[in-house]
Amino acid sequence: MCRLRDFLRVTLFGLLSLSFCAVGATAPNIIFLLGDDHRWDALGCMGNKIIRTPNIDGLARDGVLFDNMFVTTAICAVSRASIFSGQYARRHGINDFVTPFTPEQWARTYPAVLRKAGYRTGFIGKFGVGDKSPEPKDEFDYWRGFRGQGKYENTDENGNYIHLTQIMENQALEFLRGCERGKPFCLSVSFKAPHCQDGDPRQFIYDRRDAGLYADVTIPPPPVGEDKYFAMFPEFFRANNEARKRWEIRFSTPEKYQEMVKGYFRLITGLDRVVGAVRAELERRGVADNTVILYAGDNGFYLGEHGLAGKWYGHEESIRVPLVIYDPRLPATRRNQRLKPNALNTDIGPTILAMAGVPIPAEMQGRDLGPLLRGETPPWRTEFFYEHNVPIKTLRQSEGVAGGRYKYLRYSEQEPPWEELYDLQADPHEVKNLAADPAHRELLEKMRARWAELRKAAE
């Protein structure tokens, strides 16, 4: 029965894709903007009183803001593969920085499906999947992507300094100016910001024009950043841990903390300028009223919490990211809304395709967020499966259940696995591990069973 259902869905997908080309002129334009290492609370609209993000905040006022947006794997390559494919890592199988999409996999990603359906597609910035493979230039109508991390400091054709974020803004405007009226487009812009510059002691290399930003403020220290919180982890976790090594570089003194967090915020403010420039160009071209804009992060980022830096692990700081969706076609009553249901990075592809009126491939595991945007109340996930099985020796592989009141994590390389159980309502900073508490034995067993169930469903 399942095979028949999948066959019918794929067949319908093929038939409707062909018919869609004839009606493509009525479809919305779509712009997907992706921040790199942008945690959920590093936005004004998410309650941050220090950071300056007026354009993303404006996008949220005009659109919809998701309070609970998560990634299913908190590392760049795997999360980006999940965004493109709408799949968990357990299904798409990309668990490192070198494995590319197969041609069959790519054919079912949102850019490939839209292009086949008649969209003009563009990609700018950090592609992030299969860094040792040839650039997928031929898979887009406009390609200004790059492999690897890229570098922030560059020179233009006249030898003048130009920051990478500014280059990407110029490219986004170039793409928009090259679009034909009557032909829908989908532009994906994957910023490097606010990712650090690995190997550079400055780490967060912001545009020089932003050097004065935040100079007159003191960033409050993280609430669980003291050494005692790192010491609470078991020995296997503390030993040779990449997240602790990066904490030493970035946050080990108050002076470093202020310098690094301000640099991180400056990169985000620079990224925010691009959002404003893109919206202004859409207005100038007269297509703003038919252009959907989505902004999200590829994973979260520790700013010293738990004595850590980077991402990878299952804490909220690592797995929770922003998601703003502006759809000008929504009625005024659905604007400036904050939604509570859990959204995932795997939902981005299905949502984009549904907005375009294109059938969603059966292989996608995420869900179309459109009903939530429209104020509908379909049955929805109350938690989700988290996995991080990237084989890097200085990182610890883990899986679990997140997104609800209780969070369950298990570090599978240990025998027996090391387990963590947190009550986020009573312990939002994830300090008190309840896994070994006899009073919570029944809850632990329930969460183990839920982990196994969600894990199977993610295959």
N, C-alpha and C positions, 0 to 999 in steps of 0.2 A: 504493500500500500504506500509506504514511504517513497519507494523508488518511482511508482507511478505518479505520485504527487510532485516529486522533483522533476520528472520528465515533462509533465504538463507545464510546470512553472518555467522551466528552461525554454520549452517550445513557445510559450506565450511571450517570454522575454524576447526571443528572436523575431517573432511576428510583429510585436509592437515596436521594436526598435526600427524595423523597416518603415512602418507607417509614420513613426515620429518625425522622420526626416522631412515629410511633406508639411508638417505643421510646426516645424522648429521655430519659425518666426514669432510665434506666440509664446514661446517658452521663456522663463526668466533667465537673465544672466546671473551667474553665480561667482562670487569671489570668496575663496577660503584662505584665511590668514592664519599662520601657525607660528606661535612663539616657541623658542627652544629653551627648555628648563624654566618655563614661566609658571610659578606656583599660583594657586588659586587666589591667595589674599594679597598679591602684589598688584592691586588695581584700586583706584579710588572707589569705583562702584561696588567693590567687595568689602568696603569699610576701612581701607587703609587711609589714614589721615595725613600721611606724609608724601607718598608717591604722587606724581602728577601725570595723570593719564586722561586728559580731558576728552580726547577723541574716542577712545574705547568706552569711556563713561557715557559719552553722547550716544554711541551706538547702542548701549544698554538702555538708555532712556527711551530711545526710539524703537527699541526692539524688546528682546526677552533675555533675561539673565538666568543661568542655571546655577543654583547654589551648591549643587552636589554633582559635579562633573569629575570623573575619575578616568585613569588609564588602567588598562588590564595588565600592562607590563611597563615598569618605569625605567626605560632606557631608550635612547633615541631611535636606534635602528629598528628595534622590535615594535615600538609604539607606532612608528611611521608606517611600517608594514601593515599593522593592524588598521591604521587610519585609511590607507589606500584600499585595503582588501575587505574591510569590515569583519575581520576574523581574529579570533584569539591566536596567540602564538602556537598553541597546540595543534591548530589546523593549518596555518600558513607555513609553519616550520622554519621561519627565519629567526634564529636565536643568536645571531652574531652580526658583525659589521660587514662581512664579505659575501654572504649568501644572497644572490639576487632572486627576483621573481622569475619563475619559468614563464615562457610565452603564454602558456595556458592560464597561469595565475594572473598575469598582467591583463589579459583579455577581460577579466572579470573585476578589475579595479574601477573605481568611479571615474578616473580620467579617461580610461580606455572605452568604457561603456558610453560615456557622454560623447566622445569623439565619433564613435561609430553611429551614434544617433543624430549626428549633424552639428554638434557644438564645435566651435573653435576653441581649442584648449591651449593653455599656456602654463609653464612652470618656471618659477624663479626661486633661486636660493638653494638651500641644503636639501638634496634629495634624500640622503641618509640610509638608503638600502643598497646593499651590494657594492660597497665602496671600491672593490678591486675590479669591477666589471666595467665595460664601456658605458659611457653616458647614454641614457635612453633618449637621445635627441629626436629620433625619428618617431617617437611615441607621442609627440606633442606638435602642434602647429607653431608654437613659439617656445623655444627652450633657452633659458638663461640660468640653468641649474649648475651646480658644482658637486663634485664628489668630496668626501672628507669634510673637514671642519671649515675650510676657507680661512681667510685672515681678515681682520677688521680694518687694518690700515693699508690703504691703497693709493695709487696716483691715477689721475685722469689722463686723457690723451695729451694734455699740455704739461704733464708732470706735476700737477698740483695735488695736494693731499685731498683724499676723499674717503669717507668712512663707508664700510660695506653696506650699512643700512641705507645710506643715501644712494648708493649705486642701485640697490634693490628698488628704492622708490622711483628712481629714474626709469628703470626697466618696467616697472608696473605701469607707469604713465605711458611709456612707449607702446606697450601691449594694448592698452585701452585705445590709444589714438590710431592703432592699426586695425581696429575692429570695424566690420562692415555693418551698417544699419540693416536690420532684418535678419541677421544671423546671430543666434545666441552664442554666448561665450562662457567659458569656465576658466578662471585664472586661479592658480594655486601659488601662494607666496609663502615659502618656508624660510623664515628669518633664522639667522644664526643667533641673533640677540634673544634673550640675554645670556646665552651660554658663555662660559669663560673661554679665554684663549689658552688652551692647554700648553704647558711648557713655558709660558711667559709669566714672569713674576708679578706683573701687574694684574693678571687674571682677567678682570672685566675692563676691556679696552673700549671705552665709550667715545663718541664723537667729541672732538676737541671743543666744539662750541658749547658742550654741556658740562664743561669742567666746573662751572660755578654752581650748578644745581645742587641743592641739599647741603651747601656749605654751611648754612646757618642753623642746621638742625642736628640733634643728637638722636640716633636711632636707638630705641630701647633694646636692651639685650633680650635674647630669646628666653622664654619662661623656664625652659628645661635645658639650658645650655651649659650648666656647670659640669665639671669633671665627674662629679658624683653620679650623674645620670649615665654617662658612658660606662662608668665602673659597674653599673647594674647589669650590663650585658654579660652573658657567660663567656668563659675564656675563649672558646672556639670562635666566637663572633669578634672579640676584641683583637685577636692575633692577626697581624698582617692584613688589616682591613683598609681598603682603598678609601672608604668614606672617612676614616679617622686620619689617614695621611693627608687628605685634602683639607680636613678641618685644621690641621696644624699649619698649613700654608695660608689659609684664609681667615680663620677666626680665633686663633689661639691666644691673641692679646686683644684688649679693648680697642687699641689703635687699629689693628688689622681689621677687626670687625667693622668699625665705622668706615674705613676706607673701602672694604670689599662690598658691603651692603649698599653703600652709596653708589658705587660703580655699577652694581646690579640694577639699582633703580634708574640710574642715568641711561643705561642701555634700553630699558623698557620705555622710558620717556622718549627716546629717539625712535623706537619702533612705533610708538603712539603717533608721532608726527606723520609717519607714512599713512596710517589709517586716515588721518585728516586730509592728506593730499589726494588719496584715492577717492574719498567721498566728494571732494571738491571737483575732481576731474569728471566724475560721473554726473554731477550736476551740470557742468559746462557742456557735456556731450548730450544732455537731455535724456539720459538713460537711468537716472537714479531711481525713478519710480518703478523700474522693472529689474532691479539688480539686488539680489539677496547677498548679504555679507555675513560670513561666519568668522568668529575669532576664537581660537582655542590654544592650549599649550600641549606640547608632546609628552611632557611629564612634569612632575613637581620638582622641588629643590629644597634641600635642607639649608637653612641659614644659621647653622650652628646648633639646632635643636638636637638633643640627645648626644651632644658632642660629635656631630657628624656633619659632613658636607657632601654634595652630590645628590644622588637619588637612590634608586635600586631597591630599597627595602620597603616594607609595607606600611610605614607610618603615613599619616595624613599629609604631612609636609611633602612627601615623596610622590604620592599617587594622586593627589587632588590638584586639579588644574582649572583655569577659567574656561567658560564657554558662554559666548554672547552670540545670539542669532538675530539679525535684523532682516526682516522680510517686509518690504514696503507694501505688500499686498494684504497684510493682516489688517483687520479693522482697528480703529483707534482704541477700542476697549481692550484689545489684546496687546497693546504696547506698554512699555514701562512695567513689565511684569517680572517677578522673581519666582522661579519654579523650584520646587523641592524634590521631585522625583530624581532618582539616580540616572544620570546620563553617562555614557562611556565613549572612549575614543572609537570603538567599533561601530558606534551609531552614526558617525559623521558621513561615511560613504553612503549608507542607505538613505540618510536624510537628504543628502544632496541629490541623489538619483530620484527620490520621490518628489522633491521640489521641481525637478525638471520634467516630471511626468514620464520618467523612464522606468520600466520594470526593474526590480532589484534582483540580482542574481541569487539563485537558491543557496549558493555557497556562503553568502554573507550571513554572519551570525548576529550582527548588531540590529538595532531597530530604528525605524523611521521616527524621529522626534516630532514630526508634523502634528500628530494629534494633540500632543501636549501644548504645542505652540498655539493651537486653535482653541484651547480651553477644554478639550475633551478629557475624559477620565478613564482610559482603557486600563485593564489589569496591567500592572507594571512591576518590574523587578524591585525587590526590597533589599537585595544584596547581590554581590557578583563574585565571580571567581578571579582571584589575583594569582599571577604566576610570574616568576623571574628565574628562569633556568638557564641564563646565559653562562657559558662555561669560562669564566674568568677567575683565576686562582685567588685574587685578592677581594673577590666578592662572594657573598654567601647566597646560595640558591634557596629560594623559598616559594611557597604557595600558600593560599589561604582563602578566607572569605572576608570581604569588606563591604562597606556601604550601608550597613545597618547599625543598630545600637551596639551590637557585640562584634568584635573583630577577632578572627582566629587566624594565626599564622603558624606555619611549621617549616623548619629548616631541615630539608630532606637529606642533606649530606651527612648528618649525624645519625648514629645508631645507638639508641632509638632516636627518632627525630626530636629536635628541640621545639617545644610548642609554646605559643604565647596566646593569651586570651585576655582581651580588654573590654571593659564596659565604658564605652565612649561617653555615655551620658554622665556617669559619675566620675570618669577619669579621662577627660578630653585630650590630655597630653600623653596618654598611653605610657604611664609610669608603673602602675600596679598590675603585674602579671598574675592573673587568676588561675592559670593552668594547673598549678600544683596545689591549689586550695581545695581541700575535700568538700567544702561547702558548695563548690561550683562544679563538682564532678559530673552531674547530670547535664549541665549546660555544655561542658567540654565535650561530652559524648555526642550531644546534639550537633555541635558545630563541626566535629569530625565527620559525622554522617553527611552534613550539608556540604562540606568541602568535597567529599567523594562524589556526591551527586552532581555538583556544579562542574567538577573536573571532568567527569564523563561527558556531560553535556557540551563542554567546550571542544571536544575532539572533532 
